[in-house]
Amino acid sequence: MLTILDRYILKRYLMTFLGIMLLFIPIGIMISLAEKIGRIIDNEAPLDEVIIFYGNFSLVLGNLLMPILLFLSIIFFTSKLASNTEITAILSSGVSYWRFLRPYLIGASIVAVLIFLMGMFIVPRASIGFNEFEFKYFKKGRQDRQTTNIFTQLNENDFIYVSSFEPKRQIGYNFTYEHFGENDELDYKISAANIRWVEKDSLYRLTSYKKRKIRNGVELVETKRRLDTLFSFKINDLTPVSYAADTKNLFELNDFIKDQKRKGASNVNVYILAKYKRWALPIAAFILTLIAVAVSSVKRRGGMGFNLLMGIALGLVYVFFDRIFGTMAEQSGFSPLLAVAIPNVIFGALAIYLLQKAKR
């Protein structure tokens, strides 16, 4: 049951956090709009699409900044409590420091649940429209996926390869399809100058088609100038968009990663890292809450300004560690799990140290 103290601190916790979110997100929208208004006008983006884009932008930005804004909001209102000697009065009345932390942990639990639901289910849907708009109007001409030397394993027996792929035209060049039978021996191989998806007929068109197969030690070759046929894969399975992981909810992302592992995708670590980061953000809410309380609950000569400065510095260090280890996981063989865990372990230990120091 919540006491008066719990309700008082919890109300300040949630209201300050909500206030800072409502302050920073419109600022982010204004900055983005000021930067991109020229391209919006030049590309004649419809007003309704722009409005929907900035609605999605608000969700994506809010989810990205939520842990850091939570951190700053706690420092802000806890510093005010300390400067008004309210914390001294609370602790002097016989309330232990750990009991004083309880409403903060309740608030962190509420925010962690919000972060979890946002990151796992709400933001992925918003990311679809956000990224599609970005590449349609702001990143015109840029590719949103790998387009050269694409190798994909469809299952245990089938492999496909194209030297280059044009997503807009849905055509791949220097196409190869290999099927292996028993004992991992090549059963047949299909090659073509290009493969094109013909949407109106729902089939694939191969140009300069050639099929080689071996039967009883004899090589059989079938060639055609053009062949319309069907395959079990979709043309976009050749290479997913670069932001694919951002657009999938918890269950879809698990299935997607499993599928990419089966195909032997070279960038599967990017998707695994995105998955672990979603799980790490709710944990970060607790760690940053504890650090913020420890930093700001002690009355200092510099007051709130000094506490905010220290908080911003710690926040930047946290983001730096997160980026460094994330880049290592994406571009090397470094474990995505360790890339996510190390910053949280370091700052978790820092939180415990600072709390013990603040308590004394």
Disulfide bonds with the S-S distance in Angstrom:
none
